[in-house]
Amino acid sequence: MEKKKNLCAMIPETLHRKVRDEQEKQELTLSQYVENVLKEHFERGGKAMDGKIRTLAFQISEELFGKIKEHLKKTGLSQKDFVINLIEHALEDEETAEAEGEPEAEGEPEAE
């Protein structure tokens, strides 16, 4: 695990309140929340939202949601990182299968 360093900054009270509310909603420690926010910022190249980011939203059962939350607590991942990792792995697996000439799995639409 990478060595950690402390980061302290004064911010306006209204922003502090928003940060703490969101952090609690995500059920993360403040350190985990701030780390996720900073990682997301730098993954975008350190730039503000420029319209090249898209939102993916869907509904799931309460039971599945609970299982995911438990997994996130254990791993320290955010919901976003968890879902993005799943999608990236599935796409990589598909690309690998296509490169090796494997037939598509049943139920998957054919590429046009």
C-alpha positions in Angstrom: 0.0 0.0 0.0 1.2 3.4 -0.9 2.4 5.7 2.0 -0.2 8.3 3.0 0.3 12.0 3.8 -2.0 14.4 5.5 -3.7 17.2 3.6 -5.4 20.1 5.4 -7.2 23.1 3.8 -9.5 25.8 4.9 -12.7 25.9 2.9 -16.0 27.9 3.2 -18.5 26.6 5.7 -21.2 26.0 3.0 -18.8 23.9 1.0 -17.7 22.0 4.1 -21.3 21.2 4.9 -21.9 19.9 1.3 -18.7 17.8 1.5 -19.7 16.3 4.9 -23.2 15.6 3.7 -22.1 13.8 0.6 -19.3 11.9 2.5 -21.9 10.6 5.0 -24.3 9.7 2.2 -21.6 7.6 0.6 -20.8 6.0 3.9 -17.1 6.8 3.6 -14.5 8.2 5.9 -13.6 11.8 5.2 -10.2 10.5 4.0 -11.7 8.0 1.6 -14.2 10.7 0.3 -11.5 13.3 -0.3 -9.2 10.7 -2.0 -12.0 9.7 -4.3 -12.8 13.3 -5.2 -9.1 14.1 -6.0 -8.7 10.9 -8.0 -11.7 11.7 -10.1 -10.4 15.2 -10.7 -7.0 14.0 -11.9 -8.6 11.2 -14.0 -10.3 13.9 -15.9 -6.9 15.5 -16.6 -7.3 18.0 -13.8 -9.9 19.8 -15.9 -13.4 21.0 -15.0 -16.3 19.2 -16.5 -16.1 19.9 -20.3 -19.1 18.0 -21.6 -17.1 14.9 -22.3 -18.3 13.1 -19.2 -21.6 11.2 -19.5 -23.9 9.9 -16.8 -24.9 6.3 -16.5 -27.9 5.6 -14.2 -30.0 2.6 -13.5 -32.1 1.1 -10.8 -31.4 -2.1 -8.9 -33.2 -4.2 -6.2 -32.8 -3.2 -2.6 -31.2 -6.6 -1.9 -28.5 -6.2 -4.6 -27.9 -2.6 -3.4 -27.3 -3.9 0.1 -24.8 -6.5 -1.2 -22.9 -3.8 -3.2 -22.8 -1.4 -0.2 -21.3 -4.2 2.0 -18.7 -5.0 -0.7 -17.8 -1.2 -1.0 -17.3 -1.0 2.8 -14.9 -4.0 2.6 -13.0 -2.7 -0.4 -13.1 1.1 0.2 -14.2 1.6 -3.4 -16.8 4.2 -4.4 -19.9 3.1 -6.2 -18.6 4.8 -9.3 -15.2 3.1 -9.3 -16.8 -0.2 -8.6 -19.2 0.0 -11.6 -16.5 1.5 -13.9 -14.2 -1.3 -13.0 -16.9 -3.9 -13.8 -17.6 -2.3 -17.2 -13.9 -1.9 -18.1 -13.2 -5.6 -17.3 -16.2 -6.8 -19.3 -15.1 -4.7 -22.3 -11.5 -6.0 -22.0 -12.8 -9.6 -21.8 -14.9 -9.0 -24.9 -12.0 -7.5 -26.8 -9.7 -10.4 -25.8 -12.3 -12.9 -26.9 -12.7 -11.2 -30.3 -9.0 -11.0 -30.8 -8.7 -14.8 -30.1 -11.6 -15.4 -32.5 -14.0 -16.8 -29.9 -17.7 -16.7 -30.8 -19.9 -14.3 -29.0 -21.7 -15.5 -25.9 -25.4 -16.3 -26.2 -27.8 -13.4 -25.7 -25.3 -10.8 -26.7 -26.2 -8.7 -29.7 -24.0 -8.9 -32.8 -21.9 -5.9 -33.6 -23.1 -3.8 -36.6 
